[in-house]
Amino acid sequence: VLDFNDPFSTEVKPRILLMGLRRSGKSSIQKVVFHKMSPNETLFLESTNKICREDVSNSSFVNFQIWDFPGQIDFFDPTFDYEMIFRGTGALIFVIDSQDDYMEALARLHLTVTRAYKVNPDINFEIFIHKVDGLSDDHKIETQRDIHQRANDDLADAGLEKIHLSFYLTSIYDHSIFEAFSKVVQKLIPQLPTLENLLNIFISNSGIEKAFLFDVVSKIYIATDSTPVDMQTYELCCDMIDVVIDISCIYGLKDDGTGTPYDKESMAIIKLNNTTVLYLKEVTKFLALVCFVREESFERKGLIDYNFHCFRKAIQEVFEVRMKVVRSRKHQSHMHKNKRPTPNGTPRMPL
């Protein structure tokens, strides 16, 4: 466990904790979303028996640490310094197995949330009601309503009504887990209002129906415009990214095998049979803009491309500001470490 005491490290890379009972699906979620593991392969994963930390640095915006906690962790164990862990956490994801008796999980959730909130009131509490692929639609809604009611009643009984819990129905066998993670990550991106505003300006001036800014590797969308997100639309965008990357890996490399399959030349147009066009353009080497456009609007492709050029330039400026902030905080962190006294009490001298 590194850098728990560094106050600047968590500002540069927010921490996301994955918690829940044993076999609730925490490690499977992480492997499917960030390691491209097939959902069927997760059946052979061994149970986690120690805290696993992973840096997720796929893009300039999807840039955080994930801590996967074993289900049997004991908050009352003196060797478990929960205050140190919760102090630097941006989001706490608690996974509940919807196909199991979740009373024990709700008790653990209540204990976890109350402990974490006392240490860090700014944590975002995200509840994944997981493995819902095995439930009927009515059973999904009923399970979510029951868990939502019981969890909030427990908090109210403890006088903690001000704690906000967000609930998501998730499964690794469809895109619901990617959409849920997208919502979690978006709350940790300080530039989100700026990105949403840029997307709103872009679509309103280009005749575009819907636009997503995707992290290409994880298929998490880090921002979208202010119109509501339709699950089917999101799934089509994810499938399009898969198609583009798969074809680029075959045909996008140079004759000698060098280069990258996804670069500034990456672009794709897919025409659907409902007079809608899917349009993908590279924004940075990690990010893609995926748009839904009506065929009649896509006839003005020159205007769309010009507006996209302006949009990409604005995104790069946001990116540059972020990098300046990161460099500044790293410098502050370095200075902070140098100022700490040595074991004999004398201050450290910068080299």
Protein Blocks (a to p, Z undefined) as FASTA:
>chain_A
ZZklmmklmmmmccdddeddehilpmmmmmmmmnopafklmmmpccdfbdcddddffbfk
lgcddddddfkbcfklmklcfklmmmmpfbdcddddfkbcfklmmmmmmmmmmmmmmmmm
mbccddddehklmpcfklmmmmmmmmmmmmmmmmmmnopampccddddddfkbmklmmmm
mmmmmmmmmklmmmmmmmmmmmmmnopabdcdddfklopafbdcfbdcdfklmmmmmmmm
mmmmmmmmmmmpcfkopajfbdfkbccddddfeopacddddfblmbccdddddfklmmmm
mmmmmmmmmmmmmmmmmmmmmmmmmmmmmmmmmmmmmmpccfkopacddZZ
